[in-house]
C-alpha cells in the first residue's frame, strides 16, 4: 500500500468516526429507561403530543384520521383535499369541543378568528401542522390572545377543503369551552 492509498484509508476512517459521532450526538444519550430493543431499536420519546381531549370532546386522533389527498396543479403548486372518515363525517354540523393552542391571525388583544393547533407550535416562522391537525375558528365570543395556553373551544364543525384550500375543519359560532 503506497502513501496515497494509506492517506485515503485514513481519511475514510476519520469520516466514518465523524459520521458515527454525529449520529450518536443527534440521538442524544440512551438511558437505561431507553435501552435499545434489538428488534425495534432505541426508544425515542415523542415530545410533540396533541392537546389533551376535553371531557366530552373530540380527540385529535379522530380528526387526524382524515386522509390528505394531494396533487400538483398546472403551475406546480401542491393542492390538497380531505378524505373524511365516517366518524368525522358524523360530526359535521354538530357542536363539538376540542382543545389546542392558538395561532392568532392578527395582532389584537382578543381573537374572533384564529387557528387552533392540535400540537404545540414549534416555531413562529415555520407552520408545521398538516391540514388534519388544525381547525380554523370563527368565534362568536372573543378569546384572549395567548399562544402559550391550551384553549378548549366549543363550536359547530364544518367540514371544508373540497376547494383544495388545505383547510379541512372550521368551527363556527365558537366560544370558550370547559375542560
KELUM-653552 format. One line per field, with one value per residue (C-alpha): residue number from 1; x, y, z. Coordinates in steps of 0.2 Angstrom, whole numbers, plus 5000, padded with zeros to 4 digits. Example, Ala and Ser with C-alpha at 12.3 -4.5 7.8 and 13.67 -1.06 7.14 Angstrom:
% residues 2
num [1,2]
px [5062,5068]
py [4978,4995]
pz [5039,5036]
END
This chain:
% residues 179
num [1,2,3,4,5,6,7,8,9,10,11,12,13,14,15,16,17,18,19,20,21,22,23,24,25,26,27,28,29,30,31,32,33,34,35,36,37,38,39,40,41,42,43,44,45,46,47,48,49,50,51,52,53,54,55,56,57,58,59,60,61,62,63,64,65,66,67,68,69,70,71,72,73,74,75,76,77,78,79,80,81,82,83,84,85,86,87,88,89,90,91,92,93,94,95,96,97,98,99,100,101,102,103,104,105,106,107,108,109,110,111,112,113,114,115,116,117,118,119,120,121,122,123,124,125,126,127,128,129,130,131,132,133,134,135,136,137,138,139,140,141,142,143,144,145,146,147,148,149,150,151,152,153,154,155,156,157,158,159,160,161,162,163,164,165,166,167,168,169,170,171,172,173,174,175,176,177,178,179]
px [5000,5008,5007,4992,4982,4986,4981,4964,4961,4964,4953,4939,4941,4940,4924,4916,4921,4914,4898,4896,4899,4886,4873,4877,4875,4859,4850,4856,4861,4852,4847,4843,4824,4828,4839,4838,4827,4837,4821,4815,4830,4831,4815,4813,4800,4790,4789,4776,4760,4742,4732,4723,4705,4692,4679,4665,4676,4684,4701,4715,4717,4699,4702,4719,4712,4706,4717,4725,4725,4737,4740,4750,4741,4746,4758,4767,4758,4753,4734,4726,4709,4702,4695,4685,4682,4664,4667,4672,4658,4645,4652,4648,4635,4636,4643,4659,4673,4691,4707,4723,4735,4730,4739,4732,4729,4731,4739,4725,4722,4707,4704,4687,4696,4711,4719,4718,4733,4732,4750,4761,4768,4787,4792,4783,4791,4788,4770,4772,4754,4746,4728,4721,4730,4722,4705,4700,4690,4677,4671,4655,4664,4682,4696,4710,4726,4738,4749,4756,4740,4729,4711,4696,4684,4666,4659,4649,4660,4661,4670,4679,4693,4684,4690,4708,4712,4721,4709,4699,4690,4681,4672,4658,4649,4664,4666,4677,4673,4677,4689]
py [5000,5016,5033,5039,5024,5025,5043,5039,5025,5036,5050,5036,5031,5049,5052,5036,5042,5059,5051,5039,5053,5065,5051,5047,5066,5069,5055,5060,5049,5032,5030,5013,5018,5020,5004,4999,4984,4973,4971,4989,4999,5013,5020,5038,5048,5059,5077,5083,5077,5083,5093,5083,5079,5089,5079,5075,5082,5076,5070,5075,5056,5057,5072,5066,5051,5061,5057,5071,5068,5079,5084,5096,5109,5115,5128,5115,5120,5107,5106,5096,5090,5078,5061,5062,5046,5040,5045,5063,5065,5061,5076,5088,5102,5097,5107,5099,5103,5102,5108,5116,5130,5147,5154,5172,5179,5197,5207,5211,5208,5196,5185,5181,5172,5161,5144,5131,5119,5101,5101,5114,5127,5124,5140,5156,5156,5138,5132,5113,5106,5095,5100,5087,5094,5112,5120,5137,5145,5159,5164,5172,5176,5184,5174,5182,5181,5168,5157,5148,5142,5127,5133,5122,5128,5123,5127,5120,5109,5112,5100,5110,5108,5102,5118,5111,5126,5115,5119,5104,5110,5125,5129,5142,5151,5146,5150,5145,5128,5119,5105]
pz [5000,4995,5004,4994,4997,5016,5017,5008,5020,5035,5028,5026,5044,5050,5040,5047,5065,5062,5055,5069,5082,5073,5074,5092,5097,5087,5095,5112,5127,5129,5147,5155,5153,5134,5132,5114,5109,5097,5086,5086,5090,5103,5112,5107,5116,5105,5113,5101,5109,5105,5117,5129,5124,5135,5144,5131,5117,5101,5101,5088,5084,5077,5067,5061,5054,5039,5024,5014,4996,4986,4968,4958,4948,4931,4939,4950,4966,4979,4981,4995,4999,5013,5013,5029,5039,5043,5061,5056,5044,5058,5067,5053,5058,5077,5091,5096,5109,5105,5114,5106,5105,5097,5082,5081,5064,5069,5082,5094,5112,5108,5093,5085,5071,5073,5070,5084,5083,5089,5093,5102,5090,5087,5078,5074,5056,5052,5052,5054,5055,5042,5037,5048,5064,5065,5065,5058,5072,5069,5087,5092,5109,5108,5115,5124,5114,5122,5111,5126,5134,5129,5124,5124,5110,5108,5090,5076,5065,5046,5035,5022,5010,4995,4986,4989,5001,5013,5027,5032,5048,5053,5070,5068,5082,5093,5111,5126,5132,5149,5152]
END
